Amino acid sequence: MADITVRGIPDEVYERLKEEAERRHRSLNQEIVHRIEASVRAPAVDPKEHLERIRATRRELGDGVRVDDTLLERARSEGRP
C-alpha cells in the first residue's frame, strides 16, 4: 500500500473529518481512505442524462407536488430515509 502526505488542509475540514471519523468509529486515516475510495469508485454522471431523469420524474409527479422543508420533515418523521 502506498503512503501519501496531504498538506494545507483547512482547519474546518480537518475538524469535520475528525468528527465524522469518531461518529463512525474510525480512525482519521480510515475515514480519509474511505472517502477517497468512495470518490474514485463513484460512477461518472452524464449531466444531460441526469437532467433528463429529473425532468421525467417531474413529468410523472405533475405540477401539484412541491418538495419543501415541511414535506421533507414529515417524510423523515414517518421513517422515510
PETA-V609978 format. One record per residue. BURIAL is # if it has 24 or more other C-alpha atoms within 12 Angstrom, else .. Layout:
BEGIN
burial=BURIAL
burial=BURIAL
END
This chain:
BEGIN
burial=.
burial=.
burial=.
burial=.
burial=.
burial=.
burial=.
burial=.
burial=.
burial=.
burial=.
burial=.
burial=.
burial=.
burial=.
burial=.
burial=#
burial=.
burial=.
burial=.
burial=.
burial=.
burial=.
burial=.
burial=.
burial=.
burial=.
burial=.
burial=.
burial=.
burial=.
burial=#
burial=.
burial=.
burial=.
burial=.
burial=.
burial=.
burial=.
burial=.
burial=.
burial=.
burial=.
burial=.
burial=.
burial=.
burial=.
burial=.
burial=.
burial=.
burial=.
burial=.
burial=.
burial=.
burial=.
burial=.
burial=.
burial=.
burial=.
burial=.
burial=.
burial=.
burial=.
burial=.
burial=.
burial=.
burial=.
burial=.
burial=.
burial=.
burial=.
burial=.
burial=.
burial=.
burial=.
burial=.
burial=.
burial=.
burial=.
burial=.
burial=.
END
